[in-house]
């Protein structure tokens, strides 16, 4: 699923957060069913990070914004320090 299209907001467009389901999980009903896709995406990110590092001309800034206890540290450990 292309979440960029599903959650894209055009400049000036009004958004109703009440219309967004916070428990939305996409096509996966559990973390077990999502695991193959997660592993594929982690491998791709690892490959791209290697290319970015080898180029030595650009940087990457990742911003994780969420409330306290939302799992930001877990995301960092799981995705960036695998």
CORNORQUI-V402794 format. One record per pair of residues at least 24 apart in sequence whose ideal C-beta (glycine too) atoms are under 6 Angstrom apart, sorted by the first residue. I is the first residue (numbers start at 0). J is the second residue. Records with the same first field share a line. If there is no record, write none. Layout:
I=J / J
//
This chain:
0=25 / 26
//
